[in-house]
Amino acid sequence: MALQNPRLVAFDLDDTLAPSKSPIDPRMAALLVRLLDVAEVCVISGGQFAQFTMQVVDNLADVDESALARLHLMPTCGTQYYRHSAGEWQQVYAENLTDDQKWRALAAVEAIARELGYWESETWGPILEDRGSQITFSALGQAAPVAAKTQWDTDGAKKTALRESVQALLPDLEVRSGGSTSVDITRRGIDKAYGMNRLAELTGIPLDEMLFVGDRLDENGNDYPVKALGVDCVAVENWNDTAAFLDELIPTLAIVRP
């Protein structure tokens, strides 16, 4: 059973709040605005800050400064953290990779992807991306359509094989499965659990008063570190599941914190 009265609700982004790399639906936008009235809200996912802005922030209608101050954005799996203050988004921290770590990560993931036959010829946008605190491999490119991404690795076997082989080459870094076609590389020990711990530290809200909603809570998923940390979690398969959950949760929070 999910935590009944969380002070903070955290969400994965792709396939939890919206289809992969797509703006949130107006229904979800309205639910998030309502949720911000009664709780702190965090979005923690593998995308970079610009993606959070395009997918979430730019689609929140009629949201005021006080509500935005309760919105916590943690791009690149929590390796970065942004808060809204004085009318703009300000970076609180960034656990950036060194130039050497970036070079080795880029070289390793490309070499293994080619070796395994996962370096695709038909792609949409960049396959490799330097996000400062994270290197991301997207097999079909960052802008690939959802339908194509869904079909690329239906059982997750490709990402698992890629992740394990790249991890063997980069023992000092962390290699994780990301979205439907992606693998993310960060500093060792820097994952969504790290992000949630930093969030608790910086907000003063303890982990046992937080609730996390995500679609990849399986042991190979990039949401799993949050579950392993002991944060109460709700598993969903898509944004419609999340919307249905929020339809039930928000009225109970409104009663507790009118």
N, C-alpha and C positions, 0 to 999 in steps of 0.2 A: 504494500500500500504506500502511495506517495506521501511525502511530508505534507501535513494538512495546512500549516500556516507558515510557509517559507517567507523569510524577509527578503530573499533574493532568489530570482529564477534565472538560471543560465541556459543558453541554447547553443547547440551547434547551428550552422547556417545552411549549407547545401543539403537538400533532401530532409531537412528538419523544419526550417522556416520558409524555404523556397526551393523550387527545382534548381538543379545545379547551374550556377553562374547566372541565375535569372532574378529579376526583381521580385520582391515579395508581392503576393496577391493583395488587392485592397482589403479583403476580409482579414488577412493576417496583419496588415498594417493597422487596421482599426483595433484589433485585439491587443496588439503591442502597446498602442497608445492608452488603452484602458488599463492594461497591466501596469504601466508606468505610474498610474494614479494611485496604485495600492501596494507597489513593491519596487525594489531595485531590480533592474534587468541587465543581464550580461549576454553578449554574443561572443562566443569563443570558437574560432574555426581556422582552417588552414589558409584561407585567402588573405590577401594583403589589404591594407586599410582602404584603398580606393574601391576595392570590391565590396567592402562593408558599406561604404557610402552609397554606391550605386544600387546595391541590392536592398538595403534596409533604410538608412537614414533619409535618403532623398525621397522616400515613399511614405514617410510618416506625416500625415496631414494634421494641421491644427494642434501641433505639439509645441508647448511653450518652453522657455529656458529652464524652468524648474524641473520639468519632466526630463529634458535632455541631460540635466545634471545627475539624474538617477540612471542613466544609460551608460553602461560600461562596455567598451569595445576592445576585444583582445584578438587582434589578427595573428596570423601565422602561428596558430595553436598555442596562443598565450605567451609567445616570445616577445610580443609588443603589447602595450596597454595605453589606451587613449581615454581621456575624460573631456567633457564639454565644460568650458569655463570662459567667462568674459566674452561670450559670443562666438567662440571657435573651439575646434577640437585640438587638444594639446596632448603630445606624447608624454606619458609618465615614465616609461622605461622601454628599452629595446635591448634584447640579448643578442647582439649582432655577431655573426660569424666573422672570423678573421679572413683576410684575402687568401691565405694558404688553405684554410678549411673550405672556403668556397670553391677554389680551383680543384681540390681533390674530390669534393663532392660532385661537381659537375662532370669531371672526367670519369669517375667511377660509375655513375648512374648511366651515362651515355654508353660506356663500354659494355656494361652488363646488358643494357636494353638491346644493343645491337647483337650481342652474343646469343641472347635468348630469342631473337627474332621479334622483339617488341618495338623496334624503331620503325614506326609506320611511315609510309610514303605519302599517304593522303591525310593531311592534318589541317587544323583550323587554328592559326595563331602559333605562338612559340611552344615548343615541347619542353624546353628548359627555361627556368625563370629564377633569377636571383632576387629574392625578396628581403635581402639584408640580413635578417635573422633566420632565414629559411631558404633552402634550395628546393624547388619543386619540379618534379618530372610529371608532365601530363602527356600520356601516350598519344592522344589525338589532338593535342594543342589546347590552349586555354579557352578558345572560343568554340570548341566542338559542340554540335547540337546534342541535346539531351538524349535523343533516340540513339544516336551513334555511340555515345558514351555508355549507355545502358547495355548495349550488345557486346561491347569490347571484352568484358571480363565478367560474365554472368555469375560465376561461382567464386570469384576472388582469387583463383589459383594463380593467375598471371602476376597480380600485385604481390602475392605472398612470395612467389619464387623470386621476383625482382628484389623485393625488400630484403629477403634473407641473403641473397648473393651480394648485394651492395653493402649490407651491414658487415659482412665478413671482410670487406675491403676497407671499411671505415670504423674500426673498433672504438675510436675516440669520439665518434659522433653518434647521433640517434637517428635511425632510419625507420620510418613508420608508413603504413598504408594511409593514404589520404582520402580523397573523394573516390568516385567510381572508377577513374582511370589514372589516379595520381599517387605518387610516393613523395613524402616530405622528409627533408634532412635538416636537423637542427643540432645545436650543441648537445652534448650528452646530458641526459637527465632533464632536459627542457621540453616538456610536453604539456598537455592540457591539465594534468595534475599539478604541475609546477605553476601554471597560470591560475588555477583555482586557489592554491595556497597563497600566492601573492595577492590575489583578490581579497582573501580573508584578512591578510595582514594589513593591506592598505585601506580597506573599508571598515575594519573592526567588526565585520559580520562573521561569526564562526561558521565553519563548514557544516555543522549539524543544523544550521538554520538556512541552508541553501538547498535548492532543488535544481537538478540538471536534466535537460531534455535533449535526447540525441538519437540518431538512427544507426550509429555504429558502436554499440555497446558490447558487441561480441569481442572475444579475446584478441582477435586480429584487427579490430577496429581502432581508429584514432580517438574515439570517445571512451574506450575502455579504461585508460588511466584514471579518469574521474571516478568511475565505478569502483576501481581497485582502491582508490583513496578513501572510500567510505562515504562519499557524498550520496545522498538519496537521489536515485535516477529514475527517469521514465523513458522507456524505449518506444520509439515511433518508427514508422516505415516511410512516412512522407509528411509534407506540410499539412495535409488535410487531417492526419491523425493529431498533429500538434494543435491545430485549430480546435478540434473537438475536445481535446484535453483542456485547453484554455477556456473554452465556453463553460466548462464545469468548475474550473479552479477560480477564475476571477470573481464570480459572485461570492464565494466563501471568503476571499480576502477582503472584499469590499465590506463585508459584515464585520470582520475582525478589526480592520483599519479603515473606517469610513472616511 
